């Protein structure tokens, strides 16, 4: 059974989450471990758990400007668990959480090959394609009004 849990940086699963982010998102691109953790202390963290092991994760960073939006970053699923709906399970919980927090929008920088994943959840593309960490990305958002 897979469950999704909202954790913080003092939770026991946080270290597993950090390792998954490094393994799936950073190391394949040659980016140093832990280099995308600058917002972790003020962010909401979500993990997908199977037998108490983190197999998926994402971070929701609240906007400092307007407090009504947040950026979804560092979404990752363990390679052996990909294609099994874990990402959609995480995203569903994150959207429900954002609504409970009365957020009006979630936005993200989607790698181009993951655009359809976000579109299935209702996200739309806005702005021009751009390159981040050497990979083409799209700006995407989900309005929660």
Phi and psi in radians as a Rosetta constraint file:
Dihedral C 1 N 2 CA 2 C 2 CIRCULARHARMONIC -1.820 0.35
Dihedral N 2 CA 2 C 2 N 3 CIRCULARHARMONIC 2.315 0.35
Dihedral C 2 N 3 CA 3 C 3 CIRCULARHARMONIC -2.194 0.35
Dihedral N 3 CA 3 C 3 N 4 CIRCULARHARMONIC 2.698 0.35
Dihedral C 3 N 4 CA 4 C 4 CIRCULARHARMONIC -1.991 0.35
Dihedral N 4 CA 4 C 4 N 5 CIRCULARHARMONIC 2.340 0.35
Dihedral C 4 N 5 CA 5 C 5 CIRCULARHARMONIC -2.328 0.35
Dihedral N 5 CA 5 C 5 N 6 CIRCULARHARMONIC 2.450 0.35
Dihedral C 5 N 6 CA 6 C 6 CIRCULARHARMONIC -1.559 0.35
Dihedral N 6 CA 6 C 6 N 7 CIRCULARHARMONIC 2.137 0.35
Dihedral C 6 N 7 CA 7 C 7 CIRCULARHARMONIC -2.142 0.35
Dihedral N 7 CA 7 C 7 N 8 CIRCULARHARMONIC 3.081 0.35
Dihedral C 7 N 8 CA 8 C 8 CIRCULARHARMONIC -2.258 0.35
Dihedral N 8 CA 8 C 8 N 9 CIRCULARHARMONIC -3.124 0.35
Dihedral C 8 N 9 CA 9 C 9 CIRCULARHARMONIC -1.262 0.35
Dihedral N 9 CA 9 C 9 N 10 CIRCULARHARMONIC -0.112 0.35
Dihedral C 9 N 10 CA 10 C 10 CIRCULARHARMONIC -1.737 0.35
Dihedral N 10 CA 10 C 10 N 11 CIRCULARHARMONIC -0.063 0.35
Dihedral C 10 N 11 CA 11 C 11 CIRCULARHARMONIC -1.233 0.35
Dihedral N 11 CA 11 C 11 N 12 CIRCULARHARMONIC 2.581 0.35
Dihedral C 11 N 12 CA 12 C 12 CIRCULARHARMONIC -1.048 0.35
Dihedral N 12 CA 12 C 12 N 13 CIRCULARHARMONIC -0.500 0.35
Dihedral C 12 N 13 CA 13 C 13 CIRCULARHARMONIC -1.364 0.35
Dihedral N 13 CA 13 C 13 N 14 CIRCULARHARMONIC -0.201 0.35
Dihedral C 13 N 14 CA 14 C 14 CIRCULARHARMONIC -1.046 0.35
Dihedral N 14 CA 14 C 14 N 15 CIRCULARHARMONIC -0.731 0.35
Dihedral C 14 N 15 CA 15 C 15 CIRCULARHARMONIC -1.137 0.35
Dihedral N 15 CA 15 C 15 N 16 CIRCULARHARMONIC -0.655 0.35
Dihedral C 15 N 16 CA 16 C 16 CIRCULARHARMONIC -1.122 0.35
Dihedral N 16 CA 16 C 16 N 17 CIRCULARHARMONIC -0.694 0.35
Dihedral C 16 N 17 CA 17 C 17 CIRCULARHARMONIC -1.084 0.35
Dihedral N 17 CA 17 C 17 N 18 CIRCULARHARMONIC -0.781 0.35
Dihedral C 17 N 18 CA 18 C 18 CIRCULARHARMONIC -1.023 0.35
Dihedral N 18 CA 18 C 18 N 19 CIRCULARHARMONIC -0.773 0.35
Dihedral C 18 N 19 CA 19 C 19 CIRCULARHARMONIC -1.117 0.35
Dihedral N 19 CA 19 C 19 N 20 CIRCULARHARMONIC -0.716 0.35
Dihedral C 19 N 20 CA 20 C 20 CIRCULARHARMONIC -1.116 0.35
Dihedral N 20 CA 20 C 20 N 21 CIRCULARHARMONIC -0.767 0.35
Dihedral C 20 N 21 CA 21 C 21 CIRCULARHARMONIC -1.031 0.35
Dihedral N 21 CA 21 C 21 N 22 CIRCULARHARMONIC -0.785 0.35
Dihedral C 21 N 22 CA 22 C 22 CIRCULARHARMONIC -1.092 0.35
Dihedral N 22 CA 22 C 22 N 23 CIRCULARHARMONIC -0.815 0.35
Dihedral C 22 N 23 CA 23 C 23 CIRCULARHARMONIC -1.133 0.35
Dihedral N 23 CA 23 C 23 N 24 CIRCULARHARMONIC -0.785 0.35
Dihedral C 23 N 24 CA 24 C 24 CIRCULARHARMONIC -1.550 0.35
Dihedral N 24 CA 24 C 24 N 25 CIRCULARHARMONIC -0.681 0.35
Dihedral C 24 N 25 CA 25 C 25 CIRCULARHARMONIC -1.788 0.35
Dihedral N 25 CA 25 C 25 N 26 CIRCULARHARMONIC -0.668 0.35
Dihedral C 25 N 26 CA 26 C 26 CIRCULARHARMONIC -1.687 0.35
Dihedral N 26 CA 26 C 26 N 27 CIRCULARHARMONIC -0.910 0.35
Dihedral C 26 N 27 CA 27 C 27 CIRCULARHARMONIC -1.013 0.35
Dihedral N 27 CA 27 C 27 N 28 CIRCULARHARMONIC -0.717 0.35
Dihedral C 27 N 28 CA 28 C 28 CIRCULARHARMONIC -1.049 0.35
Dihedral N 28 CA 28 C 28 N 29 CIRCULARHARMONIC -0.380 0.35
Dihedral C 28 N 29 CA 29 C 29 CIRCULARHARMONIC -1.761 0.35
Dihedral N 29 CA 29 C 29 N 30 CIRCULARHARMONIC 0.022 0.35
Dihedral C 29 N 30 CA 30 C 30 CIRCULARHARMONIC 1.324 0.35
Dihedral N 30 CA 30 C 30 N 31 CIRCULARHARMONIC 0.350 0.35
Dihedral C 30 N 31 CA 31 C 31 CIRCULARHARMONIC -1.550 0.35
Dihedral N 31 CA 31 C 31 N 32 CIRCULARHARMONIC 2.370 0.35
Dihedral C 31 N 32 CA 32 C 32 CIRCULARHARMONIC -1.025 0.35
Dihedral N 32 CA 32 C 32 N 33 CIRCULARHARMONIC 2.505 0.35
Dihedral C 32 N 33 CA 33 C 33 CIRCULARHARMONIC -0.925 0.35
Dihedral N 33 CA 33 C 33 N 34 CIRCULARHARMONIC 2.559 0.35
Dihedral C 33 N 34 CA 34 C 34 CIRCULARHARMONIC 1.160 0.35
Dihedral N 34 CA 34 C 34 N 35 CIRCULARHARMONIC 0.209 0.35
Dihedral C 34 N 35 CA 35 C 35 CIRCULARHARMONIC -1.380 0.35
Dihedral N 35 CA 35 C 35 N 36 CIRCULARHARMONIC -0.098 0.35
Dihedral C 35 N 36 CA 36 C 36 CIRCULARHARMONIC -1.984 0.35
Dihedral N 36 CA 36 C 36 N 37 CIRCULARHARMONIC 0.557 0.35
Dihedral C 36 N 37 CA 37 C 37 CIRCULARHARMONIC -1.837 0.35
Dihedral N 37 CA 37 C 37 N 38 CIRCULARHARMONIC 0.176 0.35
Dihedral C 37 N 38 CA 38 C 38 CIRCULARHARMONIC -1.096 0.35
Dihedral N 38 CA 38 C 38 N 39 CIRCULARHARMONIC -0.371 0.35
Dihedral C 38 N 39 CA 39 C 39 CIRCULARHARMONIC -1.868 0.35
Dihedral N 39 CA 39 C 39 N 40 CIRCULARHARMONIC 0.041 0.35
Dihedral C 39 N 40 CA 40 C 40 CIRCULARHARMONIC -0.996 0.35
Dihedral N 40 CA 40 C 40 N 41 CIRCULARHARMONIC -0.697 0.35
Dihedral C 40 N 41 CA 41 C 41 CIRCULARHARMONIC -1.107 0.35
Dihedral N 41 CA 41 C 41 N 42 CIRCULARHARMONIC -0.507 0.35
Dihedral C 41 N 42 CA 42 C 42 CIRCULARHARMONIC -1.846 0.35
Dihedral N 42 CA 42 C 42 N 43 CIRCULARHARMONIC 0.144 0.35
Dihedral C 42 N 43 CA 43 C 43 CIRCULARHARMONIC -1.817 0.35
Dihedral N 43 CA 43 C 43 N 44 CIRCULARHARMONIC 2.915 0.35
Dihedral C 43 N 44 CA 44 C 44 CIRCULARHARMONIC -1.729 0.35
Dihedral N 44 CA 44 C 44 N 45 CIRCULARHARMONIC 2.336 0.35
Dihedral C 44 N 45 CA 45 C 45 CIRCULARHARMONIC -2.026 0.35
Dihedral N 45 CA 45 C 45 N 46 CIRCULARHARMONIC 2.425 0.35
Dihedral C 45 N 46 CA 46 C 46 CIRCULARHARMONIC -2.229 0.35
Dihedral N 46 CA 46 C 46 N 47 CIRCULARHARMONIC 2.386 0.35
Dihedral C 46 N 47 CA 47 C 47 CIRCULARHARMONIC -2.258 0.35
Dihedral N 47 CA 47 C 47 N 48 CIRCULARHARMONIC 2.527 0.35
Dihedral C 47 N 48 CA 48 C 48 CIRCULARHARMONIC -1.738 0.35
Dihedral N 48 CA 48 C 48 N 49 CIRCULARHARMONIC 2.221 0.35
Dihedral C 48 N 49 CA 49 C 49 CIRCULARHARMONIC -2.028 0.35
Dihedral N 49 CA 49 C 49 N 50 CIRCULARHARMONIC 2.425 0.35
Dihedral C 49 N 50 CA 50 C 50 CIRCULARHARMONIC -2.347 0.35
Dihedral N 50 CA 50 C 50 N 51 CIRCULARHARMONIC 2.078 0.35
Dihedral C 50 N 51 CA 51 C 51 CIRCULARHARMONIC 0.918 0.35
Dihedral N 51 CA 51 C 51 N 52 CIRCULARHARMONIC 0.788 0.35
Dihedral C 51 N 52 CA 52 C 52 CIRCULARHARMONIC 1.115 0.35
Dihedral N 52 CA 52 C 52 N 53 CIRCULARHARMONIC 0.247 0.35
Dihedral C 52 N 53 CA 53 C 53 CIRCULARHARMONIC -1.894 0.35
Dihedral N 53 CA 53 C 53 N 54 CIRCULARHARMONIC 2.369 0.35
Dihedral C 53 N 54 CA 54 C 54 CIRCULARHARMONIC -1.309 0.35
Dihedral N 54 CA 54 C 54 N 55 CIRCULARHARMONIC 2.066 0.35
Dihedral C 54 N 55 CA 55 C 55 CIRCULARHARMONIC -2.024 0.35
Dihedral N 55 CA 55 C 55 N 56 CIRCULARHARMONIC -0.089 0.35
Dihedral C 55 N 56 CA 56 C 56 CIRCULARHARMONIC -2.749 0.35
Dihedral N 56 CA 56 C 56 N 57 CIRCULARHARMONIC 2.711 0.35
Dihedral C 56 N 57 CA 57 C 57 CIRCULARHARMONIC -2.796 0.35
Dihedral N 57 CA 57 C 57 N 58 CIRCULARHARMONIC 2.854 0.35
Dihedral C 57 N 58 CA 58 C 58 CIRCULARHARMONIC -2.842 0.35
Dihedral N 58 CA 58 C 58 N 59 CIRCULARHARMONIC 2.741 0.35
Dihedral C 58 N 59 CA 59 C 59 CIRCULARHARMONIC -2.163 0.35
Dihedral N 59 CA 59 C 59 N 60 CIRCULARHARMONIC 2.364 0.35
Dihedral C 59 N 60 CA 60 C 60 CIRCULARHARMONIC -2.009 0.35
Dihedral N 60 CA 60 C 60 N 61 CIRCULARHARMONIC 1.986 0.35
Dihedral C 60 N 61 CA 61 C 61 CIRCULARHARMONIC -1.746 0.35
Dihedral N 61 CA 61 C 61 N 62 CIRCULARHARMONIC 2.012 0.35
Dihedral C 61 N 62 CA 62 C 62 CIRCULARHARMONIC -1.174 0.35
Dihedral N 62 CA 62 C 62 N 63 CIRCULARHARMONIC 2.504 0.35
Dihedral C 62 N 63 CA 63 C 63 CIRCULARHARMONIC -1.184 0.35
Dihedral N 63 CA 63 C 63 N 64 CIRCULARHARMONIC 2.387 0.35
Dihedral C 63 N 64 CA 64 C 64 CIRCULARHARMONIC -1.399 0.35
Dihedral N 64 CA 64 C 64 N 65 CIRCULARHARMONIC -0.427 0.35
Dihedral C 64 N 65 CA 65 C 65 CIRCULARHARMONIC -1.349 0.35
Dihedral N 65 CA 65 C 65 N 66 CIRCULARHARMONIC -1.005 0.35
Dihedral C 65 N 66 CA 66 C 66 CIRCULARHARMONIC -2.012 0.35
Dihedral N 66 CA 66 C 66 N 67 CIRCULARHARMONIC -0.125 0.35
Dihedral C 66 N 67 CA 67 C 67 CIRCULARHARMONIC 1.046 0.35
Dihedral N 67 CA 67 C 67 N 68 CIRCULARHARMONIC 0.162 0.35
Dihedral C 67 N 68 CA 68 C 68 CIRCULARHARMONIC -1.973 0.35
Dihedral N 68 CA 68 C 68 N 69 CIRCULARHARMONIC 0.011 0.35
Dihedral C 68 N 69 CA 69 C 69 CIRCULARHARMONIC -2.374 0.35
Dihedral N 69 CA 69 C 69 N 70 CIRCULARHARMONIC 2.885 0.35
Dihedral C 69 N 70 CA 70 C 70 CIRCULARHARMONIC -2.612 0.35
Dihedral N 70 CA 70 C 70 N 71 CIRCULARHARMONIC 2.657 0.35
Dihedral C 70 N 71 CA 71 C 71 CIRCULARHARMONIC -1.801 0.35
Dihedral N 71 CA 71 C 71 N 72 CIRCULARHARMONIC 2.266 0.35
Dihedral C 71 N 72 CA 72 C 72 CIRCULARHARMONIC -1.516 0.35
Dihedral N 72 CA 72 C 72 N 73 CIRCULARHARMONIC 2.148 0.35
Dihedral C 72 N 73 CA 73 C 73 CIRCULARHARMONIC -2.358 0.35
Dihedral N 73 CA 73 C 73 N 74 CIRCULARHARMONIC 2.895 0.35
Dihedral C 73 N 74 CA 74 C 74 CIRCULARHARMONIC 0.935 0.35
Dihedral N 74 CA 74 C 74 N 75 CIRCULARHARMONIC 0.732 0.35
Dihedral C 74 N 75 CA 75 C 75 CIRCULARHARMONIC -1.444 0.35
Dihedral N 75 CA 75 C 75 N 76 CIRCULARHARMONIC 2.219 0.35
Dihedral C 75 N 76 CA 76 C 76 CIRCULARHARMONIC -2.588 0.35
Dihedral N 76 CA 76 C 76 N 77 CIRCULARHARMONIC 2.556 0.35
Dihedral C 76 N 77 CA 77 C 77 CIRCULARHARMONIC -2.235 0.35
Dihedral N 77 CA 77 C 77 N 78 CIRCULARHARMONIC 2.377 0.35
Dihedral C 77 N 78 CA 78 C 78 CIRCULARHARMONIC -0.927 0.35
Dihedral N 78 CA 78 C 78 N 79 CIRCULARHARMONIC 2.416 0.35
Dihedral C 78 N 79 CA 79 C 79 CIRCULARHARMONIC -0.897 0.35
Dihedral N 79 CA 79 C 79 N 80 CIRCULARHARMONIC -0.720 0.35
Dihedral C 79 N 80 CA 80 C 80 CIRCULARHARMONIC -1.250 0.35
Dihedral N 80 CA 80 C 80 N 81 CIRCULARHARMONIC -0.214 0.35
Dihedral C 80 N 81 CA 81 C 81 CIRCULARHARMONIC -1.890 0.35
Dihedral N 81 CA 81 C 81 N 82 CIRCULARHARMONIC -0.021 0.35
Dihedral C 81 N 82 CA 82 C 82 CIRCULARHARMONIC -1.206 0.35
Dihedral N 82 CA 82 C 82 N 83 CIRCULARHARMONIC 2.621 0.35
Dihedral C 82 N 83 CA 83 C 83 CIRCULARHARMONIC 1.403 0.35
Dihedral N 83 CA 83 C 83 N 84 CIRCULARHARMONIC 0.218 0.35
Dihedral C 83 N 84 CA 84 C 84 CIRCULARHARMONIC -1.998 0.35
Dihedral N 84 CA 84 C 84 N 85 CIRCULARHARMONIC 0.226 0.35
Dihedral C 84 N 85 CA 85 C 85 CIRCULARHARMONIC 1.494 0.35
Dihedral N 85 CA 85 C 85 N 86 CIRCULARHARMONIC 0.128 0.35
Dihedral C 85 N 86 CA 86 C 86 CIRCULARHARMONIC -1.205 0.35
Dihedral N 86 CA 86 C 86 N 87 CIRCULARHARMONIC -0.698 0.35
Dihedral C 86 N 87 CA 87 C 87 CIRCULARHARMONIC -1.068 0.35
Dihedral N 87 CA 87 C 87 N 88 CIRCULARHARMONIC -0.767 0.35
Dihedral C 87 N 88 CA 88 C 88 CIRCULARHARMONIC -1.141 0.35
Dihedral N 88 CA 88 C 88 N 89 CIRCULARHARMONIC -0.640 0.35
Dihedral C 88 N 89 CA 89 C 89 CIRCULARHARMONIC -1.085 0.35
Dihedral N 89 CA 89 C 89 N 90 CIRCULARHARMONIC -0.799 0.35
Dihedral C 89 N 90 CA 90 C 90 CIRCULARHARMONIC -1.044 0.35
Dihedral N 90 CA 90 C 90 N 91 CIRCULARHARMONIC -0.837 0.35
Dihedral C 90 N 91 CA 91 C 91 CIRCULARHARMONIC -1.092 0.35
Dihedral N 91 CA 91 C 91 N 92 CIRCULARHARMONIC -0.699 0.35
Dihedral C 91 N 92 CA 92 C 92 CIRCULARHARMONIC -1.056 0.35
Dihedral N 92 CA 92 C 92 N 93 CIRCULARHARMONIC -0.766 0.35
Dihedral C 92 N 93 CA 93 C 93 CIRCULARHARMONIC -1.185 0.35
Dihedral N 93 CA 93 C 93 N 94 CIRCULARHARMONIC -0.679 0.35
Dihedral C 93 N 94 CA 94 C 94 CIRCULARHARMONIC -1.104 0.35
Dihedral N 94 CA 94 C 94 N 95 CIRCULARHARMONIC -0.747 0.35
Dihedral C 94 N 95 CA 95 C 95 CIRCULARHARMONIC -1.122 0.35
Dihedral N 95 CA 95 C 95 N 96 CIRCULARHARMONIC -0.769 0.35
Dihedral C 95 N 96 CA 96 C 96 CIRCULARHARMONIC -1.082 0.35
Dihedral N 96 CA 96 C 96 N 97 CIRCULARHARMONIC -0.741 0.35
Dihedral C 96 N 97 CA 97 C 97 CIRCULARHARMONIC -1.062 0.35
Dihedral N 97 CA 97 C 97 N 98 CIRCULARHARMONIC -0.814 0.35
Dihedral C 97 N 98 CA 98 C 98 CIRCULARHARMONIC -1.051 0.35
Dihedral N 98 CA 98 C 98 N 99 CIRCULARHARMONIC -0.689 0.35
Dihedral C 98 N 99 CA 99 C 99 CIRCULARHARMONIC -1.142 0.35
Dihedral N 99 CA 99 C 99 N 100 CIRCULARHARMONIC -0.724 0.35
Dihedral C 99 N 100 CA 100 C 100 CIRCULARHARMONIC -1.096 0.35
Dihedral N 100 CA 100 C 100 N 101 CIRCULARHARMONIC -0.533 0.35
Dihedral C 100 N 101 CA 101 C 101 CIRCULARHARMONIC -1.482 0.35
Dihedral N 101 CA 101 C 101 N 102 CIRCULARHARMONIC 0.046 0.35
Dihedral C 101 N 102 CA 102 C 102 CIRCULARHARMONIC 1.094 0.35
Dihedral N 102 CA 102 C 102 N 103 CIRCULARHARMONIC 0.514 0.35
Dihedral C 102 N 103 CA 103 C 103 CIRCULARHARMONIC -1.246 0.35
Dihedral N 103 CA 103 C 103 N 104 CIRCULARHARMONIC 2.625 0.35
Dihedral C 103 N 104 CA 104 C 104 CIRCULARHARMONIC -1.785 0.35
Dihedral N 104 CA 104 C 104 N 105 CIRCULARHARMONIC -0.295 0.35
Dihedral C 104 N 105 CA 105 C 105 CIRCULARHARMONIC -2.730 0.35
Dihedral N 105 CA 105 C 105 N 106 CIRCULARHARMONIC 2.491 0.35
Dihedral C 105 N 106 CA 106 C 106 CIRCULARHARMONIC -2.042 0.35
Dihedral N 106 CA 106 C 106 N 107 CIRCULARHARMONIC 2.309 0.35
Dihedral C 106 N 107 CA 107 C 107 CIRCULARHARMONIC -2.229 0.35
Dihedral N 107 CA 107 C 107 N 108 CIRCULARHARMONIC 2.780 0.35
Dihedral C 107 N 108 CA 108 C 108 CIRCULARHARMONIC -2.693 0.35
Dihedral N 108 CA 108 C 108 N 109 CIRCULARHARMONIC 2.891 0.35
Dihedral C 108 N 109 CA 109 C 109 CIRCULARHARMONIC -1.829 0.35
Dihedral N 109 CA 109 C 109 N 110 CIRCULARHARMONIC 1.827 0.35
Dihedral C 109 N 110 CA 110 C 110 CIRCULARHARMONIC -1.640 0.35
Dihedral N 110 CA 110 C 110 N 111 CIRCULARHARMONIC 2.228 0.35
Dihedral C 110 N 111 CA 111 C 111 CIRCULARHARMONIC -1.026 0.35
Dihedral N 111 CA 111 C 111 N 112 CIRCULARHARMONIC 2.488 0.35
Dihedral C 111 N 112 CA 112 C 112 CIRCULARHARMONIC -0.973 0.35
Dihedral N 112 CA 112 C 112 N 113 CIRCULARHARMONIC -0.626 0.35
Dihedral C 112 N 113 CA 113 C 113 CIRCULARHARMONIC -1.315 0.35
Dihedral N 113 CA 113 C 113 N 114 CIRCULARHARMONIC -0.079 0.35
Dihedral C 113 N 114 CA 114 C 114 CIRCULARHARMONIC -1.908 0.35
Dihedral N 114 CA 114 C 114 N 115 CIRCULARHARMONIC 0.105 0.35
Dihedral C 114 N 115 CA 115 C 115 CIRCULARHARMONIC -0.961 0.35
Dihedral N 115 CA 115 C 115 N 116 CIRCULARHARMONIC -0.799 0.35
Dihedral C 115 N 116 CA 116 C 116 CIRCULARHARMONIC -1.136 0.35
Dihedral N 116 CA 116 C 116 N 117 CIRCULARHARMONIC -0.543 0.35
Dihedral C 116 N 117 CA 117 C 117 CIRCULARHARMONIC -1.004 0.35
Dihedral N 117 CA 117 C 117 N 118 CIRCULARHARMONIC -0.838 0.35
Dihedral C 117 N 118 CA 118 C 118 CIRCULARHARMONIC -1.267 0.35
Dihedral N 118 CA 118 C 118 N 119 CIRCULARHARMONIC -0.617 0.35
Dihedral C 118 N 119 CA 119 C 119 CIRCULARHARMONIC -1.053 0.35
Dihedral N 119 CA 119 C 119 N 120 CIRCULARHARMONIC -0.638 0.35
Dihedral C 119 N 120 CA 120 C 120 CIRCULARHARMONIC -1.034 0.35
Dihedral N 120 CA 120 C 120 N 121 CIRCULARHARMONIC -0.494 0.35
Dihedral C 120 N 121 CA 121 C 121 CIRCULARHARMONIC -1.607 0.35
Dihedral N 121 CA 121 C 121 N 122 CIRCULARHARMONIC 0.013 0.35
Dihedral C 121 N 122 CA 122 C 122 CIRCULARHARMONIC 1.791 0.35
Dihedral N 122 CA 122 C 122 N 123 CIRCULARHARMONIC 0.032 0.35
Dihedral C 122 N 123 CA 123 C 123 CIRCULARHARMONIC -1.231 0.35
Dihedral N 123 CA 123 C 123 N 124 CIRCULARHARMONIC 2.632 0.35
Dihedral C 123 N 124 CA 124 C 124 CIRCULARHARMONIC -2.193 0.35
Dihedral N 124 CA 124 C 124 N 125 CIRCULARHARMONIC 2.666 0.35
Dihedral C 124 N 125 CA 125 C 125 CIRCULARHARMONIC -1.441 0.35
Dihedral N 125 CA 125 C 125 N 126 CIRCULARHARMONIC 2.471 0.35
Dihedral C 125 N 126 CA 126 C 126 CIRCULARHARMONIC -2.456 0.35
Dihedral N 126 CA 126 C 126 N 127 CIRCULARHARMONIC 2.722 0.35
Dihedral C 126 N 127 CA 127 C 127 CIRCULARHARMONIC 1.280 0.35
Dihedral N 127 CA 127 C 127 N 128 CIRCULARHARMONIC -3.045 0.35
Dihedral C 127 N 128 CA 128 C 128 CIRCULARHARMONIC -1.612 0.35
Dihedral N 128 CA 128 C 128 N 129 CIRCULARHARMONIC 2.707 0.35
Dihedral C 128 N 129 CA 129 C 129 CIRCULARHARMONIC -1.098 0.35
Dihedral N 129 CA 129 C 129 N 130 CIRCULARHARMONIC 2.521 0.35
Dihedral C 129 N 130 CA 130 C 130 CIRCULARHARMONIC -2.484 0.35
Dihedral N 130 CA 130 C 130 N 131 CIRCULARHARMONIC 2.898 0.35
Dihedral C 130 N 131 CA 131 C 131 CIRCULARHARMONIC -1.881 0.35
Dihedral N 131 CA 131 C 131 N 132 CIRCULARHARMONIC 2.261 0.35
Dihedral C 131 N 132 CA 132 C 132 CIRCULARHARMONIC -2.342 0.35
Dihedral N 132 CA 132 C 132 N 133 CIRCULARHARMONIC 2.366 0.35
Dihedral C 132 N 133 CA 133 C 133 CIRCULARHARMONIC 0.814 0.35
Dihedral N 133 CA 133 C 133 N 134 CIRCULARHARMONIC 0.626 0.35
Dihedral C 133 N 134 CA 134 C 134 CIRCULARHARMONIC 1.368 0.35
Dihedral N 134 CA 134 C 134 N 135 CIRCULARHARMONIC 0.151 0.35
Dihedral C 134 N 135 CA 135 C 135 CIRCULARHARMONIC -2.156 0.35
Dihedral N 135 CA 135 C 135 N 136 CIRCULARHARMONIC 2.363 0.35
Dihedral C 135 N 136 CA 136 C 136 CIRCULARHARMONIC -1.097 0.35
Dihedral N 136 CA 136 C 136 N 137 CIRCULARHARMONIC 2.346 0.35
Dihedral C 136 N 137 CA 137 C 137 CIRCULARHARMONIC -2.277 0.35
Dihedral N 137 CA 137 C 137 N 138 CIRCULARHARMONIC 2.841 0.35
Dihedral C 137 N 138 CA 138 C 138 CIRCULARHARMONIC -2.192 0.35
Dihedral N 138 CA 138 C 138 N 139 CIRCULARHARMONIC 2.515 0.35
Dihedral C 138 N 139 CA 139 C 139 CIRCULARHARMONIC -1.327 0.35
Dihedral N 139 CA 139 C 139 N 140 CIRCULARHARMONIC 2.316 0.35
Dihedral C 139 N 140 CA 140 C 140 CIRCULARHARMONIC -2.373 0.35
Dihedral N 140 CA 140 C 140 N 141 CIRCULARHARMONIC 2.655 0.35
Dihedral C 140 N 141 CA 141 C 141 CIRCULARHARMONIC -2.563 0.35
Dihedral N 141 CA 141 C 141 N 142 CIRCULARHARMONIC 2.725 0.35
Dihedral C 141 N 142 CA 142 C 142 CIRCULARHARMONIC -2.220 0.35
Dihedral N 142 CA 142 C 142 N 143 CIRCULARHARMONIC 2.064 0.35
Dihedral C 142 N 143 CA 143 C 143 CIRCULARHARMONIC -1.513 0.35
Dihedral N 143 CA 143 C 143 N 144 CIRCULARHARMONIC 2.291 0.35
Dihedral C 143 N 144 CA 144 C 144 CIRCULARHARMONIC -1.869 0.35
Dihedral N 144 CA 144 C 144 N 145 CIRCULARHARMONIC 0.222 0.35
